[in-house]
């Protein structure tokens, strides 16, 4: 079996992240009938989080993570380690938003799960794809 190129591995990592978060959305909204609504700040309009928002957000985060890893590979010999630390810190910080914005407990849990699933796919897959200088 041929080795996967870093570019292919990263593309699959981003695609896998999008698919995994969309699966969580389907399980929560279709099977468990969670009303996935968020309110970005008190008094703001409540926004429904549909599949397009999940796909776009996952895609943007995945591509940004890929871009950061590629940049770090050019700047440091320890790109994998630096990128992984940054990714974990961003994950931890990102968990604050669902807790504050989810309108219901079900929405909060679903949003947290989407963040965790995205990280569970993206972080190890992109870290493994890091190229040593």
N, C-alpha and C positions, 0 to 999 in steps of 0.2 A: 504494500500500500504506500502510495506517495505521500510525502509530508505536505501538510497544508501550508500555503504561504501565509505570512502575517496578514496581508490584505484580505485574503479569503476568510481567515479565522476571525478577523475583526468584523467583516461583513456579516458572517454567520452569528457572531455574538450580538450584534445590534439587532439583527432579524429575530434571533431567539428571545431577546429582551422584549421586543415588541409583541411577539407571539405569547410569551409567558404572562405579560401584564394584561393582555387582551383575554386570555383564558381566565384569569382571576376576575376580570370585569364580568365576563359571561357567567361564571359560577355564582358570583354574588348577585348580579342584577336579574338574571334569568331564572336560575335554579332556586336561589334563596330569597328572591324578590326584595333585595335591598334597594331602597331609593337612594341612589348615589348622588347626593346633593352636597354642595360646599358653599360656604359663605366666607369669602376671602378676608373680610374684616367686619366687625360688628356694625350693623346698620346698612351694610352693602347688600345688593341684590343676591339672592340665592341662585347659584348656577348648577344646572344639571350636568353631570359628567357622563358624556356619551362615549361610544366606541371611538369616534374620530379624535376626541380629545386625548384618549388613552394612547392611541397609536401615535399621534403627533408628539405628545409629551415624551413618550418612550423613545421615539426616533430622535428627537432633539437631544435628549440626555445621552443616548448611546453615541450619537455622532460627536457630541462635545467631549465625551470621555475618550473616544478614539483620537480626536484631534489633540487633546492634552497629552495622551500617551505618545503620539507621534512627535510632538514638540519636545517632550522630555527626553525622548530617545536621541534627539539632536543636541540636547544641552548637557546631558549627564550620563555617566556610565551606569548609574544606579536608577535608571528610569523606572524599572518595574517596582522597586521598593518605594520610591518617591510617589509614583502614581497610585500604588495601592494604599499608602497612608492617606493621600489626598482623597481617594475614593471612599475610604471608610469614614473619614471626617465628614465629607459631604453627605454620605448616607445618614450618619447620626444627626446631623443638622436638619436634613430633609424630613426626618421623622416628626419634627415639631409642627410642620404645616398641617398634616392630616389631623393631628390632635386638636389644633386650633380651628381648622376650617370645616371639618366634617359636621354636618347638621345633626345627624343622629349617631348613636353608638355604632350601628351597622355601617354607616358611611365611614366613620373614623376607622373602624377595624378593616374595612375593605381597602381604604386608601393606604393604611399602614402595610397591609399585605402586598399591595401593588408595589410599594417602595421596596419592601424586603425581597420580593420575588425578582424585581428588576435587578437589584444588587446581587442577588444570589446567582443570577445568570451572567450579568455583565462583568462583575469584578474578577471572578476567577478566569473567565474566558479571555478577557483582554489582558490580564496579567500574564497568562500563559503565552500570549502572542507577542509579548515584548521581545524586542531584538537586542541582543547584547552588542555593545560597541567594542 
